[in-house]
Amino acid sequence: MNSFYAMQRANGDWFAVDDNGQTRMPIFRSSSEAMIARSRDSGMECFRPVTFDAHTLEKLRKTEGERASFFIVADPSRKLKHSLRMGSTELAALMIEFPKDTSKQ
């Protein structure tokens, strides 16, 4: 099973951005990629990268339902809106399908 990283505040809030009226949470392949994106976006200043795995996704889906949507960030040096848009079902499949690359942590 594959783990990713998302940005979370100490109070438990997740970082998300507006994408034409839809709120999307950026998902990163490693904590270092999340930190690169954080350095480029002042809105992430109070957030830290945390593991975002299938268990975390399931908890989010219970509270957000099908509204939960994501940006899969391929290049953290670009604007988040240049990322792949994905729903929670697609992200769950991606987490199971691809093995974790531990060399990028």
N, C-alpha and C positions, 0 to 999 in steps of 0.2 A: 504494500500500500504506500502511496506517495504522500508526502507532506509538503505543504507550501507555507508561505508566510504572508501575514496581513498586518496592518498597522492598528495597534490598540492603545488606548489611554489607560492610565492606572485605575480609573473608575469603571473600566470595562467597555467603554464606548469604542466602536470600530470606526476607522476612517473610511469615508465614502465620498464620492463626488457626484455632482449632478451631470447627467449625460442626456441632454435634451428632454428633461422632465423625469428621467428614470435615475434612481440612485444606484450607483455601482460601487462595489468595494474592490479596490485594486488588490490583486493577488500576485505574489512574487515567488520566484524559484528559490531564492535564498535570502537570508537576513541581510547579507551585504548588498544585494541588489535593492532591497527595501530601503536601506540606509542611503544609497545613492539617490533614489527617487526622493527621499525625505530631504536631502540636501538641496534639491532643486524646487521643492514646493513648500513654502512657508506654512501652509495649512496643516502640514504633518508635524510641525514642530513639537507638539506635546504628545506625539504618538511614538511607540516603539514597536519594532518587528516582533511578532510572536508566531509560534507554529500554528498553522491553520490546516488541520487534518480533517479526515472524514467525520470524526466525532464532533468537532467544532462546527463543521458545516451542517450536520444534522441538528445540533442545538439551534443554530441560526435559522434553519428552515422551519423549526417548530414555532419560532416567534415571528418570522417574516413571511412564511409560506412561499408561494410562487413569486412574490415580489422580489425575493433575494436575487440579485444579479451582480455580475462581476466583470472586472477588466483583468484579463490575464496579461501581465506585463512582460513582454519579450525583451524590451530595451528600456531599462530604468533611466537612461539619460534623455529619453524623449518625453513629451507630454503624455500624461496618462490616457488621454482620449485617442492616442494612436495604438492602443492595445486591443487585443481580441475581446470582443463582447461575448459573454457567456452566461447562461442561466445556471441555477443550482443543480439541475439534473445533469447538464453537460459537464459541469465541474466535478460532480461526484464520479462520473464515468472516467474522467481524466485522472482523477486521484487513484483510481483502481488500476487503470490501464498501463500507466507508465511507471517503471521503477524509479525510485528516488536516486538522484545524482548527488552523492554526499561530497563530491569534490568541490562543490561551489559554496560550501558553508563556511 
